[in-house]
């Protein structure tokens, strides 16, 4: 098996290093990841400048672009083969509910999925990299034993609690929850007195009920959510056709 690994925290992030080490036990692994932290980059592609690809070691490349750039370049020009799997992460911090729309971690996996390749995004719930090797062991186990039954291509969003592998309660297959709207921007001034604005924290869970990723994580389980990328609001199709056709 050949696995392409990317992330949005940058190619030196401990989560990516742990994931690549773990998956190397069962696959030929190549890393193509951003040169710096691009968390929150969503699905952005860089169209206003060319991209540089640099080699940092055997089968490790970094790109001066976004997570989606990395996977896009890898699949359409850099690699001379088609990977069997694209894996993104392990992200520093959860990607649950509406986070998935902003996440560069999920975006890197989505880019693989858009090219028809099975793809998985892994995130660790709490920041700080505690128990990252346990999270990588969980990811390895999932890739090794759990994905062969899924119809391909698939796109999975996986969140892993920060705990010892043996303390994990298990796995719940979940739907995405929903968050309240984000907190307001934080206003300040730069040293020259110009106003500046920091984007505020994300909102708390609004739909964190049973069956959601939020609920599974709160109960001590890892969550696995199958994603799709069709944003069509199917229920409104007929209403709009009546009005405008
Ligand atoms: Mn990140």
Boltz pocket constraint, residues with backbone or C-beta under 6 A from the ligand:
constraints:
  - pocket:
      binder: B
      contacts: [[A, 8], [A, 9], [A, 38], [A, 39], [A, 40], [A, 91], [A, 92], [A, 105]]
      max_distance: 6.0
